[in-house]
């Protein structure tokens, strides 16, 4: 892992990326007239959920609005984040209440952000229609699906909307990456899909990391280095990856609209609301 991080610059870019998203969302909500304090938390490194909850309590926040940076719900991601946030509240600030943020995985701004990144990945002088589109989402152990997890269905809906935005009807596939361990994961895997596309004679390929909102080791290394080497070795001569949506204006609009929709359900008193964005991602707290 140390070598992989060295190859993408010496560390994870997820911290500066998340900071930039927090600042962009803060600016947009301020522009809309909302006096909200936004912070963030991670499950496995600081700031941890308990750090975020203590911060909210120290700033006299009475409500937290968690907004997940995992756009597509899964018990393994957003479900896990909420579990640890709720546990942190129970242990550190039992009087703090949660609001429920609106989902945004089909928000027009979120979809436009992906469409924009895809268009940006096409070099000047070439046409998007020349490229086969491979949407690569983070994998999920199969038992989650058997237990009713909605994640792959929401991913498929997002892909469908992106394709409609691009007016693309064919020459695309959806696959899943980052599976580890002995468990069965949902398929097809991105690795196997790359091999299959090469066997079909595909030479121009654009990979879209559809479930990620920042670039990090699973995009910058797994896709853009490991999968690139695999694809080029199999005969795909023009391999490209669209950048993550990061602070694309459409994505920030989607987040801000999700927040406003939740605030609208509080009787129009946003100053009484705490806001948290959490993922491996954002956690925000307003008053």
PAKEZA-30073 format. One line per 4 residues: number of its first residue (from 1); their letters; for each residue y, z, x of N, C-alpha, C. Coordinates in pm, 1 decimal. Atoms other than C-alpha are relative to their C-alpha. Layout:
! PAKEZA-30073
NUM) A) Y:Z:X:Y:Z:X:Y:Z:X | ...
This chain:
! PAKEZA-30073
1) XXXX) -120.4:0.0:82.3:0.0:0.0:0.0:125.9:0.0:86.1 | -116.6:-3.4:-89.0:237.6:77.3:285.9:32.0:-139.3:51.9 | -20.5:136.0:-50.1:185.6:-273.8:420.8:57.0:-89.9:-109.9 | -52.0:80.3:111.6:248.1:-425.6:78.7:147.6:28.5:-23.9
5) XXXX) -141.0:-33.7:17.9:573.2:-236.7:41.4:84.0:-52.8:115.9 | -72.5:56.0:-114.2:672.3:-344.1:392.8:30.5:-147.1:-23.9 | -17.2:143.1:21.2:625.3:-706.7:288.1:103.0:-32.5:-107.5 | -102.5:26.6:101.5:863.9:-671.4:-6.3:131.5:71.0:31.1
9) XXXX) -128.2:-55.8:-40.4:1138.1:-500.0:190.6:-1.4:143.9:45.9 | 9.0:-134.1:-54.6:1011.0:-158.5:291.8:-2.6:112.0:-102.0 | 2.9:-102.8:103.7:1014.5:24.6:-40.2:7.3:-62.5:-137.5 | -4.4:51.6:136.5:1015.2:-6.7:-416.2:143.5:-22.7:-45.6
13) XXXX) -134.8:26.2:52.7:1322.4:-171.4:-572.2:21.3:56.7:-139.7 | -10.8:-44.1:139.3:1255.1:2.3:-902.6:111.6:102.6:-20.2 | -109.2:-97.5:13.0:1507.3:280.5:-831.6:135.7:-68.6:-15.2 | -129.4:67.2:19.5:1813.7:58.9:-771.2:2.9:-87.4:-124.7
17) XXXX) 4.6:82.0:121.4:1697.4:-168.0:-1052.8:25.2:84.7:-123.8 | -18.2:-87.7:115.4:1676.5:120.2:-1298.1:141.8:55.1:-5.1 | -139.5:-45.7:-5.8:2012.6:257.3:-1181.5:93.8:-107.2:-54.9 | -85.3:109.7:47.1:2165.7:-84.4:-1245.1:-12.6:-17.7:-150.6
21) XXXX) 18.6:11.6:144.6:2013.5:-98.2:-1593.4:70.3:112.4:-74.3 | -69.6:-114.2:60.0:2144.9:248.8:-1673.2:150.0:-25.6:-4.4 | -144.0:24.7:-5.9:2494.7:152.9:-1559.5:42.5:-110.8:-95.4 | -33.2:111.2:89.9:2488.2:-174.5:-1753.4:-5.0:43.9:-145.3
25) XXXX) 9.9:-48.1:137.7:2372.0:-3.2:-2071.5:112.5:98.2:-31.1 | -111.1:-94.3:18.8:2627.2:276.2:-2024.7:130.1:-75.4:-28.7 | -122.8:79.5:16.7:2905.0:17.9:-1992.2:3.0:-66.6:-136.7 | 4.0:69.5:128.9:2789.2:-173.7:-2301.4:19.5:98.3:-115.6
29) XXXX) -16.2:-98.1:107.3:2761.1:139.5:-2517.3:141.5:56.5:-2.3 | -139.5:-44.1:-4.6:3102.4:259.8:-2397.5:90.6:-104.4:-63.4 | -79.8:108.7:57.4:3243.7:-80.4:-2489.0:-7.2:2.0:-152.6 | 18.8:-5.5:144.8:3103.1:-29.4:-2838.1:52.9:129.6:-60.9
33) XXXX) -61.3:-121.4:51.0:3274.3:306.6:-2865.7:-89.9:121.5:-6.3 | 92.5:-112.2:2.3:2980.9:540.1:-2803.2:14.9:85.4:125.8 | -13.1:-94.1:-111.4:3029.6:848.0:-2584.8:-136.9:61.6:27.8 | 137.0:-43.7:-27.7:2671.7:879.0:-2461.7:-22.8:9.1:149.9
37) XXXX) 38.6:-12.2:-141.5:2540.3:1002.2:-2130.1:-142.2:-52.7:15.3 | 130.6:62.2:-20.1:2248.5:795.2:-2002.0:-55.8:39.7:135.4 | 70.8:-28.9:-123.7:1998.8:904.1:-1743.1:-137.7:-65.1:-10.3 | 132.9:60.3:6.2:1638.8:807.1:-1666.8:-102.7:93.7:59.6
41) XXXX) 106.3:-80.6:-58.4:1303.9:955.0:-1577.6:-122.8:-85.7:24.7 | 125.3:64.4:-36.2:974.7:850.3:-1423.5:-114.3:99.3:-22.3 | 114.7:-89.3:18.0:629.1:986.2:-1487.2:-54.0:56.3:131.0 | 72.0:-36.2:-121.8:517.0:1002.7:-1124.4:89.0:24.7:121.0
45) XXXX) -92.5:-34.0:-108.0:828.2:1053.5:-912.4:131.6:44.0:-63.4 | -125.4:-51.3:54.6:1165.1:1218.8:-953.7:101.9:-111.3:-22.1 | -4.1:-113.4:91.1:1350.7:1237.5:-1173.0:-116.3:-1.1:-100.5 | 111.6:-15.9:92.2:1049.4:1361.5:-1372.5:51.4:39.1:-138.6
49) XXXX) -46.8:-37.1:134.5:1062.8:1429.9:-1748.4:64.3:137.9:-6.1 | -59.3:-133.3:5.1:1129.7:1801.6:-1689.0:139.0:3.2:62.9 | -133.4:8.9:-59.3:1425.1:1709.3:-1464.8:100.2:-53.3:-101.8 | -87.7:61.3:99.4:1570.8:1492.0:-1738.7:29.8:95.2:-114.9
53) XXXX) -20.4:-94.3:110.6:1519.3:1753.4:-2008.6:92.1:114.0:42.5 | -89.1:-106.6:-48.3:1682.3:2024.4:-1797.1:144.1:-50.6:9.5 | -133.8:59.1:-8.6:1975.8:1789.9:-1733.6:64.5:-5.8:-137.5 | -52.5:6.1:136.6:2014.3:1735.4:-2106.8:39.9:138.2:-49.4
57) XXXX) -28.7:-136.6:43.8:1998.6:2108.4:-2172.4:123.0:55.8:69.9 | -114.8:-49.0:-76.4:2248.3:2187.6:-1895.5:131.1:-61.2:-48.1 | -118.8:66.2:53.3:2488.6:1940.8:-2057.4:15.9:22.9:-149.9 | -10.9:-41.0:140.5:2444.9:2107.7:-2397.8:-38.5:-110.0:-98.3
61) XXXX) 48.5:102.9:91.4:2259.8:1814.5:-2550.2:-99.9:61.6:-97.7 | 90.1:-52.8:102.2:2080.7:1888.7:-2873.4:-104.3:-101.6:-44.6 | 93.2:106.3:37.8:1906.4:1552.5:-2924.9:-23.3:-93.7:119.2 | 36.1:99.9:-100.4:1728.0:1305.8:-2699.6:-46.4:-125.2:-72.2
65) XXXX) 45.7:127.6:55.0:1686.3:939.4:-2784.6:-77.7:-73.6:109.4 | 77.0:68.5:-103.9:1399.8:803.8:-2570.8:-9.7:-150.2:-28.1 | 10.2:145.9:9.4:1420.1:428.4:-2511.4:-90.5:-46.1:113.6 | 97.4:34.9:-102.5:1116.8:296.6:-2329.1:34.2:-131.1:68.0
69) XXXX) -13.0:125.5:-73.8:1147.2:36.4:-2056.1:-132.3:-74.3:6.1 | 117.6:80.2:31.6:799.2:-68.5:-2155.8:27.2:-59.5:-137.7 | -37.6:55.5:130.2:900.8:-310.7:-2431.6:-113.4:-0.8:-101.6 | 115.7:12.0:88.6:546.4:-335.3:-2572.8:-76.0:132.2:-1.2
73) XXXX) 56.7:-133.5:9.7:392.2:-15.4:-2702.2:-147.9:2.7:35.6 | 139.9:-33.2:-25.9:68.7:118.0:-2560.3:-9.7:149.5:20.0 | 22.7:-141.9:-26.1:-76.2:465.5:-2553.4:-0.3:27.4:149.8 | 7.8:-18.1:-145.0:-119.2:408.7:-2178.7:137.1:2.6:66.0
77) XXXX) -132.5:11.2:-61.3:252.6:347.7:-2118.1:101.4:83.6:-78.1 | -97.1:-73.9:78.8:510.1:448.4:-2379.5:-61.1:126.7:-58.4 | 65.8:-117.7:54.8:259.2:684.6:-2538.8:-8.8:111.4:102.5 | 8.3:-98.1:-108.2:208.1:857.5:-2204.1:138.0:57.9:31.4
81) XXXX) -137.0:-46.1:-26.5:584.0:873.8:-2139.7:44.3:102.7:-103.9 | -42.2:-89.9:107.3:648.3:1034.5:-2478.2:-74.7:132.7:7.4 | 79.0:-123.1:-11.8:367.8:1283.8:-2423.2:63.4:93.9:102.2 | -55.2:-85.6:-104.5:523.5:1409.1:-2099.3:143.0:43.3:-29.9
85) XXXX) -133.2:-41.8:42.1:876.4:1409.6:-2240.1:-8.6:114.8:-100.6 | 15.3:-103.4:101.7:762.9:1613.3:-2540.0:-52.0:129.3:61.2 | 50.4:-118.3:-68.7:570.5:1847.8:-2312.6:112.3:69.9:76.5 | -112.6:-56.9:-74.2:881.8:1894.7:-2097.0:97.5:71.7:-93.0
89) XXXX) -86.6:-65.4:98.1:1087.6:1977.2:-2406.5:-61.5:132.5:-44.3 | 69.1:-120.8:46.3:828.9:2226.4:-2527.2:9.0:111.9:103.0 | 2.8:-100.8:-105.6:824.8:2402.8:-2189.8:139.4:42.1:47.6 | -131.4:-26.9:-59.2:1195.3:2384.6:-2098.3:114.9:10.4:-99.3
93) XXXX) -112.1:1.8:94.6:1411.8:2324.5:-2405.0:-51.0:-25.1:-141.3 | 64.3:22.4:130.4:1224.1:2373.3:-2733.8:96.8:-29.5:-114.1 | -96.6:26.0:107.9:1545.6:2345.0:-2937.7:46.4:-145.4:-2.2 | -42.6:140.1:-6.7:1607.6:1985.2:-2826.0:-88.9:-85.0:-89.5
97) XXXX) 74.6:85.4:93.3:1505.8:1728.2:-3088.2:2.2:-144.7:46.4 | 10.8:141.4:-35.2:1396.6:1365.8:-3050.8:45.4:-88.3:-115.2 | -25.1:108.2:94.1:1535.6:1060.6:-3225.7:-95.1:-114.3:33.8 | 92.5:110.9:-21.1:1331.0:745.3:-3262.2:77.1:-129.7:19.3
101) XXXX) -68.3:126.2:-28.6:1455.7:425.4:-3099.3:-73.9:-116.3:-65.9 | 60.2:119.5:58.2:1396.8:86.9:-3258.1:-67.9:-83.0:109.0 | 66.7:88.4:-95.9:1153.8:-151.2:-3088.9:88.1:-122.5:23.1 | -85.3:115.2:-31.9:1308.6:-452.0:-2918.8:-77.2:-117.3:59.1
105) XXXX) 77.1:103.9:-67.3:1022.3:-670.9:-2798.5:11.5:-137.3:-66.9 | -28.3:128.4:65.2:1122.6:-940.6:-3050.0:150.1:-22.5:-18.5 | -145.5:13.2:12.7:1499.2:-891.2:-3023.4:44.3:-133.1:60.9 | -44.4:130.1:-52.3:1676.3:-1227.6:-2978.5:57.1:6.7:141.6
109) XXXX) -55.6:-13.9:-134.5:1859.6:-1098.9:-2669.0:-108.4:16.8:104.5 | 113.4:-20.9:-90.4:1536.3:-984.1:-2507.6:-73.1:-131.9:23.7 | 66.7:130.2:-11.6:1376.7:-1322.2:-2578.7:84.8:-97.0:81.9 | -90.1:88.7:-74.0:1681.3:-1508.5:-2446.6:1.4:36.1:148.1
113) XXXX) 2.9:-41.5:-140.3:1667.3:-1302.6:-2126.7:-117.2:-65.5:72.5 | 116.4:65.2:-61.5:1317.3:-1434.3:-2055.0:19.3:-150.7:8.8 | -21.6:144.6:-1.8:1408.6:-1789.3:-2151.9:97.7:-37.7:110.7 | -97.6:26.8:-105.4:1707.3:-1772.1:-1917.9:-60.9:9.8:138.5
117) XXXX) 64.3:-15.4:-130.9:1501.3:-1644.3:-1625.1:-96.5:-115.6:28.1 | 92.2:113.0:-18.0:1245.2:-1919.4:-1681.7:77.2:-124.9:39.1 | -81.3:117.8:-33.5:1514.8:-2187.0:-1678.4:54.0:9.4:142.5 | -53.6:-19.2:-134.7:1661.1:-2036.8:-1359.3:-103.7:-30.3:107.8
121) XXXX) 106.3:18.4:-99.1:1323.6:-2068.3:-1185.5:-29.5:-146.1:29.2 | 23.7:142.8:-19.8:1319.3:-2445.7:-1221.9:104.2:-55.5:97.0 | -96.7:50.3:-99.2:1478.7:-2611.5:-915.9:81.9:-116.4:-54.1 | -85.5:111.2:41.0:1763.5:-2856.2:-954.3:-71.1:-131.9:21.9
125) XXXX) 63.5:130.1:-10.8:1646.8:-3207.4:-1014.9:-137.5:-5.9:-62.7 | 131.6:-1.6:64.1:1325.5:-3093.5:-1186.2:14.2:50.3:-142.4 | -3.2:-32.7:141.4:1239.1:-3036.2:-1549.7:-104.3:106.4:-30.8 | 94.4:-104.8:38.1:1075.0:-2732.9:-1707.2:-129.5:-58.1:-55.0
129) XXXX) 119.2:62.2:56.8:836.7:-2967.3:-1886.6:-99.9:-43.4:106.7 | 90.8:38.0:-108.1:691.6:-3057.0:-1546.7:-92.3:114.4:40.6 | 72.8:-118.9:-43.8:558.8:-2700.8:-1506.8:-88.4:56.6:-110.6 | 87.2:-76.2:88.0:265.4:-2527.7:-1667.2:49.8:144.4:2.5
133) XXXX) -47.9:-137.7:8.8:375.1:-2181.7:-1790.4:-117.6:96.4:-13.3 | 101.3:-104.5:8.3:150.2:-1884.6:-1722.1:70.5:133.4:-17.8 | -57.6:-130.5:28.7:265.5:-1562.6:-1886.8:-98.1:106.6:47.1 | 86.8:-103.2:-55.6:125.4:-1269.0:-1692.0:50.2:138.0:-41.2
137) XXXX) -34.9:-135.1:45.4:129.0:-924.7:-1853.9:-85.9:101.4:73.7 | 80.6:-105.6:-61.2:10.6:-594.6:-1713.2:-124.9:21.4:-84.9 | 126.0:-17.0:70.4:-353.4:-538.4:-1802.2:-11.6:134.8:-70.3 | 26.9:-121.2:76.2:-499.5:-269.7:-2026.5:-151.4:15.9:-10.2
141) XXXX) 143.7:-19.9:18.3:-847.8:-115.5:-2026.5:-42.1:-32.6:-143.0 | 44.4:49.8:129.4:-1049.7:-260.4:-2313.5:-14.8:110.6:-103.6 | 23.0:-105.2:98.7:-1120.4:77.0:-2472.4:126.3:34.5:-77.8 | -123.8:-22.1:74.9:-751.6:109.6:-2567.0:6.1:-94.2:-119.9
145) XXXX) -1.3:99.1:107.6:-783.1:-208.2:-2772.8:-99.2:38.7:-108.6 | 101.4:-42.2:96.9:-1100.8:-80.0:-2936.7:48.2:117.9:-82.6 | -55.6:-115.1:72.0:-905.2:231.0:-3034.3:124.5:-35.4:-80.6 | -110.1:44.3:84.7:-640.9:21.5:-3210.0:132.9:-18.4:69.4
149) XXXX) -126.0:16.7:-71.6:-380.5:-17.5:-2935.2:62.3:-135.1:-34.4 | -68.5:122.0:45.4:-119.1:-275.5:-3042.0:59.1:-83.3:113.5 | -64.7:63.6:-114.6:-8.6:-374.1:-2690.9:-24.5:-151.0:10.6 | 18.0:144.9:-19.0:-176.1:-718.4:-2657.7:54.1:-83.6:-114.3
153) XXXX) -53.3:74.6:113.8:-63.9:-820.4:-3004.7:152.0:-13.0:10.2 | -144.5:7.9:-20.8:299.3:-735.1:-2928.2:33.5:-94.8:114.4 | -20.1:95.0:-109.4:271.5:-924.2:-2598.3:-8.7:-142.1:-53.4 | 18.1:134.7:54.9:143.4:-1228.6:-2787.4:118.7:-40.8:-86.6
157) XXXX) -116.7:30.3:82.8:433.0:-1204.8:-3033.3:120.8:-36.1:86.4 | -111.2:30.3:-90.1:685.6:-1194.9:-2749.0:-16.1:-138.2:61.0 | 25.9:131.8:-59.3:523.7:-1496.1:-2581.3:28.9:-109.7:-101.9 | -24.3:99.6:104.1:533.3:-1683.9:-2910.5:148.0:-26.5:-21.5
161) XXXX) -144.0:16.1:19.2:906.2:-1619.6:-2948.6:66.1:-68.7:119.5 | -54.1:66.8:-119.0:980.5:-1724.0:-2589.4:-30.9:-149.0:-4.8 | 38.8:140.4:9.4:787.8:-2047.3:-2641.4:83.3:-72.5:-105.6 | -82.9:61.0:104.3:980.3:-2113.7:-2962.8:141.9:-22.7:51.9
165) XXXX) -134.4:13.3:-56.8:1307.9:-2052.9:-2777.5:6.7:-117.4:96.3 | 4.9:109.1:-97.0:1200.9:-2299.9:-2508.5:-44.8:-132.4:-63.0 | 54.2:117.7:70.3:1064.4:-2543.4:-2770.2:-122.5:-54.7:73.5 | 123.4:35.0:-72.1:735.6:-2542.3:-2583.6:-118.9:25.5:-92.3
169) XXXX) 116.1:-12.9:87.2:416.7:-2606.1:-2781.0:-131.9:-2.8:75.9 | 124.9:9.5:-74.6:159.9:-2675.0:-2511.2:25.8:27.0:147.7 | -8.4:-24.6:-144.8:88.8:-2635.8:-2138.6:46.9:141.6:32.3 | -29.6:-140.4:-28.3:97.3:-2256.6:-2138.9:-126.5:82.3:-24.2
173) XXXX) 109.9:-95.0:19.9:-144.0:-1963.3:-2120.2:53.8:141.3:16.6 | -30.9:-141.4:-15.4:-136.6:-1583.8:-2135.7:-116.3:67.7:70.5 | 104.3:-70.5:-73.6:-327.0:-1366.8:-1889.1:48.8:140.7:34.2 | -30.6:-139.6:-29.3:-337.4:-1007.6:-1765.3:-32.4:31.9:145.8
177) XXXX) 13.5:-30.3:-141.7:-297.7:-866.2:-1415.5:-15.3:149.9:24.1 | -3.6:-138.0:-49.5:-332.9:-544.0:-1215.3:-116.0:87.5:-47.1 | 113.6:-82.5:38.2:-675.5:-434.1:-1338.3:-62.6:64.3:123.9 | 59.9:-74.7:-110.4:-838.1:-170.3:-1117.2:-116.8:82.7:-52.0
181) XXXX) 108.1:-90.5:35.0:-1154.7:39.0:-1113.9:-114.1:-66.7:-74.8 | 122.8:54.2:60.1:-1490.8:-2.7:-1288.3:8.4:-29.3:-149.0 | -10.7:21.6:143.6:-1363.3:-13.2:-1647.8:15.3:-148.0:-33.8 | -27.2:134.8:49.1:-1359.2:-332.2:-1852.1:144.7:-8.1:-44.8
185) XXXX) -139.2:21.1:37.6:-1005.9:-468.1:-1893.5:9.9:-122.8:-89.3 | -17.9:117.2:85.7:-868.8:-715.0:-2145.4:14.2:-125.1:87.2 | 3.9:125.3:-75.4:-904.0:-1075.4:-2034.3:73.4:-108.6:-77.6 | 41.5:38.9:-135.3:-843.5:-1336.2:-1910.1:90.5:62.5:106.1
189) XXXX) -80.0:-51.5:-109.8:-728.2:-1203.6:-1575.5:85.9:-112.1:57.0 | -88.8:99.9:-59.7:-438.4:-1379.0:-1405.5:-68.3:-69.9:116.8 | 70.1:58.5:-114.3:-652.3:-1433.3:-1097.3:-96.7:-108.9:-44.2 | 96.0:98.8:49.2:-926.8:-1611.3:-1291.7:71.2:-117.2:-66.5
193) XXXX) -74.4:107.5:64.7:-670.4:-1808.9:-1489.2:57.9:-96.3:102.5 | -52.8:85.9:-106.5:-511.3:-1939.0:-1168.4:-108.6:-93.0:52.4 | 111.6:81.8:-48.1:-849.0:-2059.2:-1048.8:-35.6:-107.3:-102.1 | 33.8:95.6:104.8:-918.8:-2226.2:-1383.6:103.5:-110.6:-10.6
197) XXXX) -105.8:100.9:9.0:-581.2:-2401.6:-1391.5:-6.3:-95.9:117.5 | 14.1:86.6:-117.0:-632.0:-2532.6:-1038.3:-115.3:-97.1:-19.1 | 115.4:87.1:25.3:-971.4:-2668.9:-1139.4:34.2:-109.8:-100.8 | -43.9:100.3:98.1:-799.3:-2851.6:-1427.8:97.9:-100.1:59.6
201) XXXX) -91.1:93.5:-65.1:-571.9:-3024.1:-1178.7:146.7:33.9:-14.0 | -139.5:-43.1:8.7:-255.3:-2826.4:-1249.0:55.3:20.4:140.7 | -60.3:-14.4:-133.2:-26.3:-2852.9:-944.7:137.3:64.8:-3.2 | -132.0:-63.5:14.3:308.5:-2726.2:-1078.6:-13.4:115.2:-99.3
205) XXXX) 23.8:-118.8:82.0:295.0:-2370.0:-1210.8:117.1:96.5:9.2 | -105.8:-101.0:5.3:558.6:-2120.1:-1322.3:-58.3:124.0:-67.4 | 53.6:-125.5:52.2:437.3:-1761.7:-1365.9:113.8:85.9:-53.8 | -101.3:-82.3:65.8:636.2:-1543.3:-1607.3:-54.6:141.3:-15.6
209) XXXX) 46.7:-138.6:13.1:588.6:-1163.9:-1564.2:51.9:61.4:-129.8 | -56.2:-19.3:133.3:627.4:-1110.6:-1935.9:8.3:146.3:-43.8 | -4.2:-138.9:46.1:565.3:-735.4:-1965.2:86.0:89.4:88.4 | -76.6:-79.1:-96.8:793.0:-624.8:-1680.1:150.1:-23.2:-18.2
213) XXXX) -145.4:15.3:13.8:1167.2:-556.0:-1702.3:71.5:12.9:133.9 | -56.5:-1.0:-134.6:1222.7:-505.1:-1327.3:-99.8:-64.7:94.9 | 89.3:49.2:-104.6:1084.7:-667.8:-1017.2:-42.0:116.5:87.9 | 55.6:-107.6:-82.8:860.1:-437.7:-815.4:-128.6:-52.1:62.1
217) XXXX) 114.6:44.6:-78.6:531.1:-445.7:-627.6:-95.2:-89.0:-80.4 | 91.8:80.7:81.2:338.1:-596.7:-921.5:53.0:-141.2:-26.0 | -52.5:136.4:9.6:571.9:-895.2:-936.0:25.3:-56.8:139.1 | -40.0:51.0:-131.6:711.8:-928.6:-584.9:-116.8:-16.7:95.7
221) XXXX) 115.6:14.2:-89.6:378.4:-874.2:-411.2:-120.9:-58.3:-72.1 | 123.0:46.1:65.4:91.5:-914.3:-656.4:11.1:-144.5:-47.2 | -15.9:137.7:47.8:229.4:-1229.6:-817.0:51.6:-91.3:110.7 | -70.8:94.9:-85.6:465.7:-1378.9:-562.2:-57.6:-13.3:140.7
225) XXXX) 65.5:12.9:-129.8:252.4:-1314.0:-254.2:-150.2:-21.5:-17.0 | 145.4:10.1:12.5:-112.0:-1248.5:-347.3:-43.2:-118.5:-86.7 | 38.9:110.1:89.4:-137.6:-1485.2:-643.3:49.6:-134.9:51.4 | -49.5:124.0:-60.0:74.1:-1743.0:-463.8:-100.4:-52.4:103.3
229) XXXX) 97.8:41.3:-101.1:-172.3:-1748.6:-173.6:-126.8:-52.3:-65.8 | 120.5:44.6:71.8:-464.7:-1776.2:-415.4:22.3:-137.8:-61.7 | -28.4:125.7:69.3:-298.6:-2055.8:-614.4:13.3:-116.2:97.4 | -18.7:108.3:-96.9:-192.6:-2259.0:-313.7:-130.2:-35.1:70.6
233) XXXX) 129.5:26.7:-60.5:-536.3:-2220.1:-159.9:-91.5:-78.4:-92.2 | 82.5:70.7:97.8:-685.8:-2356.6:-482.3:54.5:-138.8:-33.1 | -53.0:134.6:21.6:-459.3:-2664.4:-484.1:126.7:-9.1:-82.4 | -126.9:1.8:72.6:-150.0:-2561.5:-680.5:111.9:-7.4:103.7
237) XXXX) -94.4:26.1:-109.7:123.6:-2707.5:-461.8:141.8:50.4:-26.5 | -134.9:-46.6:34.6:437.7:-2592.7:-649.0:-14.4:124.7:-87.0 | 19.8:-128.6:67.4:404.0:-2223.1:-741.2:132.9:72.6:-8.3 | -126.6:-69.9:18.2:702.7:-2040.5:-887.1:-19.4:120.4:-91.0
241) XXXX) -0.2:-118.1:86.5:769.4:-1702.3:-1047.4:141.3:22.4:-51.2 | -132.6:-32.5:53.2:1057.4:-1627.7:-1280.3:33.1:144.5:32.7 | -43.4:-135.9:-29.9:1262.1:-1321.4:-1189.9:-12.2:89.7:-123.2 | -1.2:-95.0:111.0:1237.9:-1007.6:-1401.5:137.0:0.0:-66.8
245) XXXX) -124.8:10.1:76.2:1505.9:-970.7:-1667.3:105.5:100.9:45.8 | -94.2:-92.6:-63.9:1665.6:-669.8:-1489.7:119.5:34.2:-89.7 | -120.6:-29.8:79.6:2026.3:-650.2:-1621.5:52.5:-124.7:-70.4 | -43.9:118.8:75.4:2034.0:-985.2:-1800.7:75.6:47.6:-125.2
249) XXXX) -79.9:-44.2:115.2:2304.0:-953.0:-2071.2:-78.5:6.7:-130.3 | 79.6:-2.6:122.2:2053.6:-1036.5:-2343.9:-85.5:124.7:-10.1 | 83.9:-120.0:-0.9:1826.9:-750.1:-2240.6:83.4:124.7:-25.5 | -87.3:-115.4:20.0:2113.5:-501.4:-2221.4:47.5:6.4:-145.2
253) XXXX) -36.8:4.0:141.8:2224.0:-614.2:-2568.2:-113.7:51.8:-86.4 | 115.9:-47.0:76.4:1871.9:-554.1:-2697.4:-13.3:151.5:7.3 | 7.7:-145.1:-15.0:1870.2:-201.5:-2555.5:111.5:69.3:-78.1 | -114.3:-60.9:69.0:2216.8:-124.4:-2690.9:-17.8:-6.0:-151.6
257) XXXX) 23.9:11.1:143.6:2124.5:-252.9:-3036.7:-107.7:98.1:-46.0 | 105.1:-97.3:32.8:1810.2:-36.7:-3030.9:59.5:140.0:-11.5 | -66.9:-130.7:3.3:2025.4:266.5:-2953.2:87.1:13.4:-125.0 | -90.3:-6.3:115.7:2283.1:184.4:-3220.8:-77.3:12.8:-130.7
261) XXXX) 80.5:-8.1:122.4:2013.7:137.7:-3482.0:-48.4:142.7:-21.1 | 43.9:-139.6:10.5:1881.3:485.4:-3405.4:117.2:91.6:-34.4 | -117.9:-83.2:27.8:2232.0:636.1:-3408.2:45.8:-14.8:-143.5 | -38.8:22.8:137.9:2297.0:481.1:-3745.3:-76.2:86.7:-96.6
265) XXXX) 81.9:-84.9:86.0:2019.9:697.4:-3885.0:36.4:147.1:13.1 | -39.0:-139.9:-18.8:2196.2:1016.1:-3770.3:124.0:35.1:-81.9 | -115.9:-29.3:83.1:2469.7:995.7:-4030.1:130.8:-34.1:67.2 | -122.9:44.9:-64.6:2718.3:824.7:-3799.2:61.2:103.2:91.3
269) XXXX) -52.6:-102.1:-88.1:2750.1:1117.6:-3559.1:-58.2:-15.7:139.1 | 58.7:22.2:-131.8:2661.7:967.5:-3220.2:38.0:104.8:102.4 | -40.7:-100.0:-98.3:2854.0:1241.6:-3036.7:-94.7:119.4:1.0 | 92.9:-112.6:5.4:2582.8:1486.7:-3145.3:-136.9:-37.1:53.9
273) XXXX) 131.2:52.1:-36.8:2304.2:1275.4:-3004.3:-18.0:-4.9:150.1 | 35.9:16.4:-139.6:2134.2:1296.6:-2667.9:-82.9:-125.2:14.3 | 70.5:125.3:-13.4:1993.3:974.8:-2530.9:-83.0:-5.2:126.0 | 87.9:9.1:-116.7:1695.4:923.2:-2303.9:-73.2:-131.8:2.9
277) XXXX) 80.7:120.3:-16.1:1548.9:603.3:-2174.0:-108.5:33.0:99.5 | 110.3:-37.6:-87.8:1205.6:652.2:-2026.2:-107.2:-105.9:4.6 | 103.2:101.0:-22.4:945.0:426.5:-1879.1:-63.6:45.3:126.9 | -17.5:-32.8:-135.5:848.5:420.9:-1535.4:148.7:-15.3:3.9
281) XXXX) -130.1:50.1:19.8:1199.9:363.2:-1649.0:114.8:83.0:-44.0 | -128.7:-61.4:32.0:1525.2:467.2:-1822.9:-13.4:118.9:-91.6 | -10.2:-106.0:96.3:1601.7:789.7:-1986.2:145.6:33.8:-12.5 | -141.6:-22.5:13.2:1941.9:841.1:-2128.8:28.6:116.0:-90.5
285) XXX) -35.8:-109.5:90.7:2112.9:1136.9:-2282.2:147.5:-3.6:-33.8 | -136.9:-8.2:47.1:2425.8:1135.8:-2491.2:19.3:134.1:-66.1 | -23.8:-134.7:50.8:2585.8:1431.9:-2663.4:-51.6:15.0:-139.9
